[in-house]
Amino acid sequence: MKDGAIEVRIYNLGQRLQDYFSALYFFEIDLPDGGSVADCHYPDWAGLHFLADGEGHEVGLGDDAPQIYPNCVANGPTSRAMHVKLRHSRSWSLGLSPVGWARYACGPASAIANKVVDAGNHPAFENLAPLLDIVRQDVDDPDGTADAIKDFLCQARPERNPHEAQVVALHAALRDPAIGDVEGLVEEMGVSRRTIERLASRYFGFSPKLLLRRQRFLRSLGKFKRDPQRNWSASLDSQYVDQAHFVRDFRSFMGMTPSEYAQMPHPLLDGIFIPRLAEQGANPS
């Protein structure tokens, strides 16, 4: 997708990596007179963002004061909106799924949930920090860089985490729109509530109850983004009691009302909203 001085490219990581990471994104921002472009990202899994060249990203989570990260920035799993501002730059973003966290990250996801950090210096991301050098090797060849990133991720893949199968099963259960409470997760997975709580904290970053709330919110947001002409009431997930219930969740997760969000431009995310929300379990209808 290209829109004037903003270009976004989406790269498929292939079968060997698709379960561990979301698609790979390349952003090129070239605005006149030192301008900037801002966007607001919905709650998501962990992500890493590497600056190939240009000016550093300005990032803030929820009501936190934004900071400029000159080289590489990462966020843990989030339950709040992430505000980003990009100036003249070329950069790469890579999302890390819960099973990707189990395989590639270090330590519990809960320790970095709702936090933004310098990925080059944080122990959670030490296996992925070398990507910064890769994206800076040939900044004028994004396609070649994407291939180099994929090669690195395949070659540097750590040993399989013994809990990966359970993480995948929990992720699938969370995305099932028929499951609305923790008891439903317990029944679907056939394990104890305590086991689900441990898995959720370590690999997903939050309690099962919060994760279920986040999923129903994202399913609703996904429906709206597929067809912005429909109103929010027509986009509500079946797990919501009424629109007031949804509005409370929207304020909690995004820090604004649905109407305020709908009026915002999304120059960075418009081209990737639908595939990313599909990964989050947003309903296709």
Protein Blocks (a to p, Z undefined) as FASTA:
>chain_A
ZZhjaccddddebjklmmmpccddddddddehhiacddddddddddddddfbdcddddde
hjbccdddfkbccddddfbdcdddddddddddddddfklmmmmmgcjfklmgoiacdfkl
gmklmmmmmmmmmmmmmmmlmklmmmmmmmmmmmmpccddfklmmmmmmmmmmmpmkbcb
fklmmmmnopafklmmmmmmmmnopafklmmmmmmmmmmmmmmmmmmmbcfklmpcfkbm
blmlmmmmmmmmnopafklmmmpccfklmmmmmmmmmmnopafZZ
